[in-house]
Each structure stands twice: as structure tokens, then as C-alpha cells.
């Protein structure tokens, strides 16, 4: 991106432009200076002062919920009901860290040979956040609420297709009383963002996005010797064993696959079903997928909206065709929807094998791939046979599920439920899904100096 290019947001439901924005490449240097200056004061503010900003932000989010929800839906196509829920979840995160931040960061006594010794948790400085488009408010607030509560400042580089959301979030923190420079949004390109990691005014970096983006940012952070948190792709397994409540499992399976129109890192993507109930699950999921309503994301009755960009439709279609060529059977859907916008039919692939494309790659869209396994041991092997390790779900008898959860290689395991983030619980992955944790105590401590104090 050059300084002469404009950024155009596109409505994915219509394919038409919404608005144009001037890029911020020319004001990056000044923004970093403001951030450093703001941090010097912000870090010294009391926990109560910082909490008051988050509490005010939560009030703004709730008061203007419909406005922010419609902004998200217009820019990236999220069904409007899910968009409203996302705004509320952001407010919840602000409230949670406002109410619990002081406790989570309280100095901890540590016995030693000193007359007094303890561990402090002090802010690092300005955190650069490179955020994705699929949850354009939540992804930002789940970094910003704990980081700001800990006394850090934030610079947001948001995805280029949600510039309106990026600007709106900066406005929320400004209206909430955050001092100038504490939280800033910059409409800049990926190369500029990567180059900023080495800048001495950036203390740490967090990224949620693709594996390729994570490699670039992670490499830059490593070369600069700076802390980083990476939340990358996922190909989450969803295991259904023969002793499961099948109706509940199938309802949850479809919900977990098509949340955000299938565009979620923690959406279930690989459905691994024990042989005795395999055909029943295929038939039940086909019926449920075919009953989903695809259409205008502003309509409260819509279940599946458009994909966020045209290239995502093309990518999903390529993955589908490759999987069928490799031997998977198309059981439902399978095509882009004719007409305006970037819609794709809810699609079901049966008779999948671990080596099929839809089982190996992250699929971003309403495509579910189902594989049959002989027993629970094979289900665990297939679930773990992935480069990713973000989330996983297993439907079985409760005690058995609790035991099997130990064997699954992922950062989150849901037993008889779907994977979802919660401000009270750590969130993140392993393997190629990234490293580090967001939310809860590990999240608020991701960007602090764990400082030992020893007093004679």
C-alpha cells in the first residue's frame, strides 16, 4: 500500500463499495510518539482510573450496540444477530477486566532469603495489535481490554476490509476517556505493520490471523527480541462417539460449523464420528445443513451470510473440488450462490479421510467434512493428526469425555459443547495454531514485566 492509495470497504452481501478511507502511512511516526508519551502517564494511573475507562467503554458498546452491529455486518457480512452478540461480548470483556484487573495483577509475595520479596507485574509499553476481519470488534477488545488495564498503550493495525470498525473502536476508547495516544487505530498495510515490530517504540506485538501472517510477525518479533502472542489458524476436530446424545451433538455440530458463516478459527471443521452412529450423523447433519437459511445478513432470520470477500469463495470452492477429487463424497450443497454478493451453500462432505484437503487445510466457510472411525482411540488419533491445535470438541458420556480431553492436542477442549472464548478462561493454541494466551489471568499477564523485588 502506498500513501496515494485509498482503502475501500465492500459490502460482501452486495459486492458494492460502502466507503473510502485515506491510509495512515504518513502519520505512523507521529502516532508512535503519541503512544510512547501517553504510556508514560497511563502506566502510573491507578487501577481504578484505568478500570473506569473500560467500564465507560462497556457502556458505550451497549448504548450503541445496534450501530456497531450493523457496521460489522455491512463491512464483513456477519449475520446481524451474531454481530449484536459480539458487541455485548466486548462489553463483557471490558467489565470483566475492569472488575478483576487489579486482583489479577496484584503483587505476589515470594519467600526467599530477603526480609521481604515479591513479584510485581508492570506494563511493558506500546503493544502493536495486528487483527483480522472475521470478528472485527471482539478480536480487538480481547487484546485491548486486558492490555490497557495492565497499563499498556495500544496501536491497532486492523484488516483492510473493516476500516470502519477500526475507526469506530478508536472512537469508543476516546469517548470512554482514554487519554490521547493510549489507543490508536492506523490504517496501514501489512508490510508497514511488520516493519513496526522492530521500532524501539513498540514493546510487544500480538496477532490474530493466518499462518503466513503469523510467521512474518513472529519472525520480526524474534529478531527484535520482543514478546509476542500469535493466534493463528485452526482445523478444529469435533468428535461424536456412539454413546453421545446424538440430537444434541448434531445440533451443536452444525452450529459450530456455520458460526460467523463458517469464518471462525475455532469453528468446528473436521467431524470425526464413531462407526455405529456414522450414517445417522451424516443423515442428520445433511438435513440440518440443508435447512439453514442463506441470505441477507441484516435479516434476523438469516442463518448463513456471505463470505467476507470474493477470493474466499474461490478458495473454498477449490478446497471442495480437491477433496471430491481425492475421494470425498458431496452430500449437500457444494456451490457458490448465484447473484450478487459472496455467498456459498452450506456444504457437507462425507466419507472423508485424514489426507483429504478439507481435513488437512483450514476451511473458511460453511463446509463440513465428516470422517468415520472405528472407536475412540482412532478418533483421538485422527483429531491429533493435524498441523493445528486451537480447539476441539467431543460428545460422549461426561466422565469419559473428561478423561479423553487429556489426550487431545489443542489449547481448548469442549466436552458436550462447542468451543468458544470466554473472558474468564485462557484462550490460545498450540502447534501451527500459534502460541501464548489471551484472556483471563494469562491474557492480562501476556504483556507485563514479571519483576522480582528483593528487599534486605
C-alpha positions in Angstrom: 0.0 0.0 0.0 1.3 3.5 -0.8 0.2 6.8 0.7 -1.7 7.7 -2.5 -4.0 4.6 -2.4 -7.4 4.7 -0.7 -8.9 1.9 1.2 -12.4 0.9 0.0 -14.7 -1.2 2.2 -17.0 -3.5 0.3 -20.4 -4.9 1.4 -20.0 -8.7 0.9 -23.7 -9.2 0.7 -23.9 -6.9 -2.4 -20.4 -6.7 -3.7 -20.7 -2.9 -3.8 -18.4 -0.3 -2.2 -19.5 1.2 1.1 -16.9 3.9 1.8 -13.4 5.0 1.1 -10.7 5.9 3.7 -7.4 7.6 3.4 -4.5 5.4 4.6 -2.4 6.5 7.6 1.0 5.6 6.4 2.2 9.2 6.6 1.1 9.6 10.3 2.6 6.4 11.7 5.7 8.1 13.2 3.6 10.8 15.0 1.2 8.1 16.3 4.1 6.1 17.8 5.4 9.2 19.5 2.0 10.0 21.0 1.7 6.4 22.2 5.1 6.5 24.0 4.2 9.8 25.6 0.7 8.5 26.7 2.2 5.3 28.1 4.4 7.2 30.5 1.4 8.7 32.2 -1.1 5.9 31.7 1.2 3.3 33.4 1.2 5.5 36.6 -2.6 5.8 36.8 -4.4 3.8 39.4 -6.1 0.6 38.6 -9.4 2.3 39.4 -8.7 5.0 36.8 -7.9 2.5 34.1 -10.9 0.4 35.1 -13.2 3.5 34.8 -12.2 3.8 31.1 -13.1 0.1 30.4 -16.3 0.5 32.3 -17.2 3.5 30.2 -16.3 1.7 27.0 -18.7 -1.1 28.1 -21.5 1.4 28.5 -20.8 2.9 25.0 -20.8 -0.5 23.4 -24.2 -1.4 25.0 -25.7 2.0 24.3 -24.7 1.8 20.6 -25.0 -1.9 20.1 -27.2 -1.7 17.0 -25.0 0.9 15.3 -21.8 -1.2 15.8 -23.5 -4.5 14.9 -24.8 -3.0 11.6 -21.3 -1.6 10.9 -19.8 -5.1 11.3 -22.5 -6.7 9.2 -22.1 -4.2 6.4 -18.3 -4.5 6.3 -17.8 -8.3 6.6 -21.2 -9.9 6.3 -21.7 -11.3 9.8 -25.3 -12.2 10.5 -26.8 -9.3 12.4 -27.8 -11.4 15.4 -24.3 -12.7 15.8 -23.0 -9.1 15.4 -25.2 -7.9 18.3 -23.9 -10.7 20.4 -20.3 -9.8 19.5 -20.8 -6.2 20.7 -22.2 -7.5 24.0 -19.3 -9.9 24.4 -16.8 -6.9 24.0 -18.7 -5.1 26.8 -18.5 -8.2 28.9 -14.7 -8.3 28.4 -14.3 -4.7 29.4 -16.4 -5.2 32.5 -14.5 -8.4 33.4 -11.1 -6.8 33.3 -12.3 -3.6 34.9 -13.6 -5.6 37.9 -10.8 -8.2 38.1 -7.7 -6.5 36.7 -6.4 -5.2 40.0 -6.6 -8.6 41.6 -5.1 -10.4 38.6 -2.1 -8.1 38.6 -1.7 -7.8 42.4 1.9 -8.3 43.6 2.5 -11.8 44.8 4.6 -12.5 48.0 7.5 -14.9 47.3 9.5 -16.4 50.1 13.3 -16.0 49.9 16.3 -15.1 52.0 15.3 -11.5 51.9 13.4 -9.8 54.7 10.7 -9.1 52.0 10.4 -10.4 48.5 7.6 -10.3 46.0 6.7 -10.3 42.3 5.3 -7.3 40.5 3.5 -7.2 37.1 4.4 -4.0 35.4 3.3 -2.9 31.9 5.7 -3.1 29.0 4.7 -0.1 26.8 3.0 0.1 23.4 1.6 -3.2 22.1 1.1 -3.4 18.4 -2.0 -5.5 17.6 -2.5 -6.9 14.1 -6.1 -8.0 14.0 -8.3 -9.9 11.5 -11.7 -9.1 9.9 -13.8 -12.1 11.0 -14.6 -10.8 14.5 -13.8 -7.2 13.9 -14.7 -6.0 17.3 -14.2 -9.0 19.6 -10.7 -9.8 18.4 -9.6 -6.2 19.2 -11.3 -5.9 22.6 -10.0 -9.3 23.8 -6.5 -7.8 23.3 -7.2 -4.2 24.3 -9.2 -4.7 27.5 -6.5 -6.6 29.4 -3.6 -4.8 27.8 -4.9 -1.3 28.7 -6.0 -2.5 32.1 -2.4 -3.6 32.7 -1.2 -0.1 31.9 0.0 -0.6 28.3 -0.9 1.5 25.3 -2.2 0.0 22.1 -1.7 0.5 18.3 -4.2 -1.3 16.2 -3.5 -2.4 12.6 -6.8 -3.8 11.6 -7.7 -5.8 8.5 -8.0 -3.7 5.4 -11.6 -4.7 4.7 -13.0 -3.4 8.0 -11.6 0.1 8.2 -14.9 1.5 9.6 -14.7 -0.9 12.5 -11.1 0.1 13.2 -12.0 3.7 13.3 -15.1 3.1 15.5 -13.1 1.2 18.1 -10.6 4.0 18.5 -13.6 6.4 18.9 -15.1 4.2 21.6 -11.9 4.4 23.7 -11.6 8.1 23.1 -15.2 8.7 24.2 -14.6 6.4 27.2 -12.0 8.8 28.5 -8.7 7.1 27.4 -6.0 9.8 27.2 -4.9 10.8 23.8 -2.5 8.2 22.4 -3.4 5.4 24.7 -5.3 3.6 22.0 -4.9 4.4 18.3 -6.1 2.9 15.0 -3.8 3.0 12.0 -5.0 2.1 8.5 -1.7 0.7 7.2 -0.5 -2.2 5.1 0.8 -5.5 6.3 4.4 -4.6 5.3 4.3 -1.4 7.3 2.9 -3.3 10.3 5.7 -5.9 10.1 8.3 -3.2 9.9 7.0 -1.5 13.0 7.8 -4.6 15.2 11.5 -3.6 15.1 10.7 0.0 16.1 12.0 0.8 19.6 8.7 2.5 20.4 6.9 -0.9 20.1 7.3 -3.0 23.2 5.4 -6.1 22.1 3.1 -7.5 19.4 0.0 -9.6 19.2 -1.5 -11.0 16.0 -4.6 -13.0 15.2 -4.7 -14.1 11.6 -3.3 -16.5 9.1 -0.4 -18.8 9.5 1.6 -16.9 6.9 0.9 -13.6 8.7 1.9 -15.2 12.0 5.2 -16.4 10.5 6.0 -12.9 9.3 5.2 -11.2 12.6 6.7 -14.0 14.7 9.9 -13.8 12.8 10.0 -10.0 13.2 9.3 -10.2 16.9 12.0 -12.8 17.4 14.6 -10.8 15.5 13.7 -7.8 17.7 13.6 -9.9 20.8 10.1 -8.7 21.8 7.3 -10.6 23.4 4.6 -11.8 21.0 1.3 -13.7 21.1 0.1 -15.4 18.0 -3.4 -16.8 17.5 -3.4 -18.4 14.0 -5.5 -20.8 12.0 -7.4 -23.8 13.2 -8.9 -27.0 11.8 -10.8 -28.0 14.9 -12.0 -31.6 15.3 -15.5 -32.3 16.5 -15.7 -35.9 17.8 -19.0 -37.8 18.1 -18.8 -41.1 19.9 -21.5 -43.7 19.9 -22.6 -43.0 23.4 -23.3 -39.4 22.7 -26.7 -37.7 22.8 -26.9 -37.6 19.0 -29.5 -35.0 18.5 -27.7 -32.6 20.8 -24.4 -33.4 19.1 -25.7 -32.8 15.6 -27.4 -29.5 16.6 -24.1 -28.4 18.2 -22.1 -29.7 15.2 -24.0 -27.6 12.7 -23.9 -24.5 14.9 -20.2 -24.9 15.5 -19.5 -25.2 11.8 -21.6 -22.3 10.5 -21.0 -19.7 13.2 -20.0 -16.5 11.5 -20.9 -18.2 8.2 -18.1 -20.7 8.9 -15.5 -18.0 9.1 -14.0 -18.6 12.5 -10.7 -20.0 13.6 -12.4 -22.0 16.3 -15.3 -23.2 14.1 -15.5 -27.0 14.0 -14.2 -28.2 10.7 -13.4 -31.9 10.9 -16.2 -34.1 12.1 -15.0 -37.4 13.4 -17.7 -39.9 14.0 -17.6 -43.4 15.5 -18.8 -46.1 13.1 -22.0 -47.3 14.8 -23.6 -43.9 14.5 -21.8 -42.6 11.4 -24.6 -42.8 8.9 -27.1 -41.4 11.4 -24.9 -38.4 11.9 -24.3 -37.9 8.2 -28.1 -38.0 7.5 -28.9 -35.7 10.5 -26.2 -33.2 9.6 -27.3 -33.2 5.9 -30.9 -32.4 7.0 -29.8 -29.7 9.3 -27.4 -28.1 6.8 -30.0 -28.1 4.1 -32.5 -26.3 6.4 -30.2 -23.4 7.0 -31.3 -20.1 5.6 -28.7 -18.3 3.4 -29.3 -14.7 2.7 -29.2 -11.0 3.7 -27.1 -10.8 6.9 -29.2 -7.8 8.0 -32.2 -10.1 8.2 -32.7 -11.6 11.7 -33.9 -14.8 10.1 -30.7 -15.5 8.2 -28.5 -18.3 9.5 -25.6 -18.0 7.0 -24.5 -14.7 5.4 -21.9 -14.1 2.7 -18.2 -14.8 2.9 -16.3 -11.6 3.5 -14.5 -11.4 0.2 -14.8 -12.9 -3.3 -11.4 -14.7 -3.0 -12.7 -16.6 0.0 -15.5 -18.1 -2.1 -12.9 -19.1 -4.7 -10.6 -20.7 -2.1 -13.5 -22.7 -0.5 -14.6 -23.9 -3.9 -11.1 -25.1 -4.7 -10.8 -26.9 -1.4 -14.1 -28.6 -2.0 -13.2 -29.7 -5.6 -9.9 -31.0 -4.4 -11.5 -33.1 -1.7 -14.1 -34.6 -4.0 -11.3 -35.4 -6.5 -9.4 -37.2 -3.6 -12.5 -39.4 -2.9 -14.8 -37.4 -0.6 -18.5 -37.6 -1.4 -20.6 -34.5 -1.7 -23.6 -35.0 0.5 -25.1 -31.5 0.4 -24.6 -28.1 -1.1 -21.3 -27.6 -3.0 -21.7 -24.4 -5.0 -21.4 -20.6 -4.7 -24.8 -19.0 -4.7 -25.7 -17.2 -8.0 -26.3 -13.5 -7.9 -24.8 -10.5 -6.1 -22.6 -10.9 -3.1 -20.2 -13.6 -1.9 -22.5 -16.4 -0.8 -21.7 -20.2 -0.6 -24.2 -23.0 0.0 -23.9 -24.9 3.3 -21.9 -27.9 2.2 -21.4 -31.4 3.6 -18.6 -33.8 2.6 -19.0 -37.4 3.7 -16.6 -40.3 3.5 -13.6 -38.1 4.2 -10.2 -39.4 5.1 -7.5 -37.6 7.1 -5.4 -37.0 3.9 -8.2 -35.1 2.1 -7.8 -31.4 1.6 -10.8 -30.5 3.6 -9.3 -32.4 6.5 -5.8 -31.1 6.2 -6.3 -27.4 5.5 -8.3 -24.7 7.3 -11.6 -24.2 5.5 -13.1 -20.8 6.0 -16.8 -21.0 5.1 -19.8 -23.3 5.6 -18.2 -26.6 4.6 -18.2 -29.6 7.0 -16.1 -32.7 6.4 -17.1 -35.9 8.1 -14.9 -38.9 8.6 -15.7 -42.4 10.1 -13.5 -44.0 12.7 -13.7 -47.4 14.4 -13.5 -46.3 18.0 -12.5 -43.6 20.5 -8.8 -44.4 20.1 -8.9 -43.8 16.4 -11.0 -40.7 16.9 -8.2 -39.2 19.0 -5.5 -40.2 16.5 -7.4 -38.5 13.7 -8.2 -35.5 15.8 -4.5 -35.0 16.6 -3.3 -35.7 13.0 -3.3 -32.0 12.2 -0.8 -29.2 12.0 -3.2 -27.2 14.0 -4.2 -27.3 17.7 -6.6 -24.4 18.5 -9.8 -26.0 19.8 -11.6 -29.3 19.9 -15.0 -30.7 20.9 -16.0 -34.2 21.9 -19.5 -35.5 22.5 -19.7 -38.6 24.7 -20.5 -39.6 28.3 -19.4 -36.8 30.6 -16.7 -38.7 32.6 -15.3 -40.4 29.5 -15.1 -37.0 27.8 -13.2 -35.5 30.7 -10.7 -38.4 30.5 -10.3 -38.2 26.7 -9.8 -34.4 26.9 -6.3 -35.1 28.2 -5.4 -36.9 25.0 -6.4 -34.1 22.6 -3.7 -31.8 21.3 -5.3 -28.4 21.5 -5.5 -25.2 23.6 -9.2 -25.7 24.4 -11.4 -28.8 24.6 -15.1 -28.6 25.0 -16.9 -31.7 26.2 -20.6 -31.9 25.1 -20.5 -28.3 23.9 -18.9 -26.1 21.3 -15.6 -24.3 21.5 -16.0 -20.6 22.4 -13.9 -17.9 24.0 -14.7 -16.5 27.4 -13.0 -13.6 29.2 -12.7 -15.8 32.4 -10.8 -18.6 30.6 -7.4 -18.6 28.8 -7.6 -18.7 25.0 -5.0 -19.8 22.5 -3.5 -22.7 20.6 -0.5 -25.0 20.1 1.4 -26.3 17.1 0.7 -24.2 13.9 -2.2 -22.5 15.7 0.2 -20.2 17.5 1.5 -19.6 21.0 0.7 -17.5 24.0 -2.6 -16.9 25.7 -5.3 -14.2 25.7 -8.0 -13.5 28.3 -8.2 -14.4 32.0 -5.1 -14.2 34.1 -2.6 -15.5 31.4 -4.0 -12.9 29.0 -3.6 -9.9 31.2 -0.1 -11.1 32.1 1.0 -11.6 28.5 2.4 -8.1 28.2 3.8 -7.3 31.6 7.3 -7.4 33.1 7.3 -10.1 35.7 9.5 -8.3 38.1 11.1 -9.8 41.2 11.6 -7.3 44.1 14.1 -8.4 46.8 14.5 -6.2 49.9 17.2 -6.7 52.6 
